[in-house]
């Protein structure tokens, strides 16, 4: 884009210098003086007089002592029929008083037809016109001003002037010569009454800027004195390595002769031999008093392209504007209405056969330029508005490509060296869509977006790769960090069909490429089909799949369908033998993807709490295993233990009851449907309390009768409990001790046994102590059966409650 606008500026300067100085200077001034001379000459020579005179001189003044012109001829011949012939003519034309300007016209012969009012030069005519004064000359400078002027030399032939119509014309070749420019045309005419100047065909001007030749060609040219306008047909400008053209161009001049505006229309085209082109249907260029461009407006469809070795760029827009600063440097450019820019680079860093593409779309694009030494303008910031979309795409030789799309109501890109993106700021419905090489798609949306890109490392390798790095391949730009704020929504869609995705919401999301961690804060929530997690903050590692949550952590595990396996995302765990979701609240949680372990922690006053229906577990630490559906709850020494509550149906009558268990640790397996309690176990229900060193709680089989009843009540069903080690069963009015206790929920019986050295014992206030091989407590009728012992008798003891 930078090279394209500079080409327009150079073309403007060339056109302004040549057309203003040569055309306006020569025709506006010289023809006006020639008209005055040819009008007055016949009367002075005298009609119908035959005579010959040598050394003829004639001058005319304005009545105030200022000489308007002086005509000298070596010989005058008057013919019958109203014709006069002047030989070796030299006409000196004087400018206004104080201007010090002197113009001269030379010709070997001039013929004047008095009847027709036409004066015709016989042979070649040469005209010397003084150009306008330089910046240091002012009115009344006299000789000082004269020293600042440059002479315009004109050479033509067959020039005629019609006194009646005011038309001066020639069909012959005309040449113009300036100190730094030259021009020519085939045929020219000028009407002194209407002020219309016409250059017939084959118009050409050549000038030099800093030693570089510039040429302007036109099929036809016109200049209107009254409106101060010049019209060019099919102008073509060649300057250095660039060429510009249009079907028509109109130049608007100020009263002092400087160019005010240029209107180009019809296939306006600028091209360089380096492969840069720009096209539009219309272009309007505004210039200052020094004919330097201040603004250029393009409309009717703008197309621009660039092609270099290994790099191409093309873009389209309906219209555009470019603003210029001092020394014609570009300060700002704007493209409007359906803007699209695509840039492609062949050769990735470390992959010379790969390619990368950057695409930019929006309803309006504004580019701010910074000034570099040597009057170079480099793009500094790019603002895209109205459905702004920027896509970064890489396609390596091996493996799948990666696409990153950034969207928003507006995007502001800050550029660095070699046109790479350093920072991108977005606002209004921002979105990032990242298509990874494995086929997964990560999407995030929010109100405000800020992306920082890692700087491209310098390429030191010689050859093609190093040259491409110097050309600024944006393909080396990688996202270093990204921040989205306000109503943030993130989704992760796996490449594998049928796999559950990840959905997250928060008020703020921070991503850092260095650790691949996505930080969610402000009401963070994460869902993956198996787990619904909320917390004050959630950290999710996109590379490892690990996650960590802290601050008011609330997790819900959804019940899995039969045969369904967890997809490997954070979440998944035991179902506690019941139906429906499992809930956990904690102060913090960690989810390890590789091991499948989820770990919930809290404080002594607010330990993690897990529940499903009426079942619950409270412990300092709760760990869930996704792989085998197991659970482990424990606490550190000196802290509270594990508290478990199981709602169940007791005995044949299926009476609802709750079992509360306290222990040091708990290990539960969904596969075995068994919970192992260790470390000073205490189990309590409506019938009494059990103390033991450890206990095992078995849930009814999933396809059993008790399980079906549990499903109907949306809770688990205890099948049996086994307590071991220093067992103490306490019920109202009685107490039993032993080494092992087995409780069976189906019949509501407790079977207490001991060891060979220590038999179980029951003690109550009415019967005292009773021992036997086994003591059977029946919760349905409050009876106790004593079996075994030395006599093998069976005793039925009932104790009132």
Secondary structure, 3 states (H helix, E strand, C coil): CHHHHHHHHHHHHHHHHHHHHHHHHHHHHHHHHHHHHHHHHHHHHCCCCCEEEEEEEEEEECCCCCEEEEEEEEEEEEECCCEEEEEEEEEEEECCCCCCCEEEEEEEEEEEECCCCEEEEEEEEEEEEECCCCCCCCCCCCHHHHHCCCEEEEEEECCEEECCCCEEEEEEEEEEECCCEEEEEEEEEEECCCCEEEEEEEEEEEEEECCEEEEEEECEEEEECCCCEEEEECCEEEECCEEEECCEEEEEECCCCCEEEEEEEEEEEEEECCCCEEEEEEEEEEECCCCCEEEEEEECCEEEEEEECCEEEEEEECEEEEEECHHHCEEEEEEEEEEEEEEEEEEECCEEEEEEEEEEEEEEEEEEEEEECCCEEEEEEEEEEEEEEEEEEEECCCCCCEEEEEEEEEEEEEECHHHCEEEEEEEEEEEEEEECCCCCEEEEEEEEEEEEEECCCCCCCCCHHHHHHHCCCHHHCEEEEEEEEEEEEEEEECCCCCCCCEEEEEEEEEEECCCCEEEEEEEEEEECCCEEEEEEEEEEECCCCCEEEEEEEEEEECCCCCCCCCCCCCCCCCCCCCCCCEEEEEEEEEEECCCCEEEEECCCCCCEEEEECCEEEEECEEEEECCCCEEEEECCCCCCCEEEEEEEEECCCCEEEEEEEEECEEEEECCCCEEEEEEEEEEECCCCEEEEEEEEEEECCCCCHHHHHHHHHCCCCEEEEEEEEEEEEEECCEEEEEEEEEEECCCCEEEEECCCCCCEEEEECCCEEEEECEEEEECCCCEEEEECCCCCCCEEEECCC
